[in-house]
Amino acid sequence: MGIPNLLRFLKPFIEPVHIKKYAGKRVGIDAYSWLHKGAYSCSMELCMDPKSAAARRYISYFMHHINLLRHYKVIPVVVFDGGSMPCKAATDNERQRKRELSLNMAKEKLEQGNTAAAIDFFRKAVHITPLMAYRLVQILWSENVEFVVAPYEADAQLAYLTTIDADQGAISAVVTEDSDLIAYCCPAIIFKMDRFGNGEEFTMERTLKTEKDGLSFQDFDKKLFTGVGILSPQVYRCVTLHYC
């Protein structure tokens, strides 16, 4: 998910952060990134017995992180994907085909008694369904956690929320695993946030104002930076060296 190798390329500008840095601020959550991570803990149950109690551990995972933010006085705003993008139909179909193949392999490994290998395939096979998202929405509603369903993909909606005024519901940062948010010019993004609130922070301001490991974007503006950012890291490096 996201732009291949972009985070690795920008690693010199990404720094450790704890979520408490954003105390008192509204932070957007890419719902499906946490749903996917939570589903890994119960992937076999979701694939084999989705109605079981064990198959709902993804909700516990999600709500632990929500409560962690609240503990540190961070206001979570959860954003869900909406409708599928028609232009991505072929990609979605290919992903579904791969999930089906992984599910078949998982069942085969399970029959052979190779549980570890089966779990690896179950994790590749698991799919976040509308019903799973709906169950989570019910919990968020009961816990008075703000949430939004985007028209299409959540990343565009999250990026939009960073651009509006505070009285319209703006957010200060985004928690996600999707590097596309960099190309959308989000001012602050937290990747790989763990269950204790530690993560890795990218900020547009730091990236455009500092030089790290001989790499500099100081002559870039946001438009140039994000325009180049949608290209491959190899092209990105060539353009960067040209401007430095």
Secondary structure, 3 states (H helix, E strand, C coil): CCCCCHHHHCHHHCEEEEHHHHCCCEEEEEHHHHHHHHHHCCHHHHHHCCCCHHHHHHHHHHHHHHHHHHHCCCEEEEEECCCCCHHHHHHHHHHHHHHHHHHHHHHHHHHCCCHHHHHHHHHHHCCCCHHHHHHHHHHHHHCCCEEEECCCCHHHHHHHHCCCCHHHCCCCEEECCCCHHHHCCCCEEEECCCCCCEEEEEEHHHHHHCEECCEECCCCCHHHHHHHHCCCHHHHHHHHHHHC
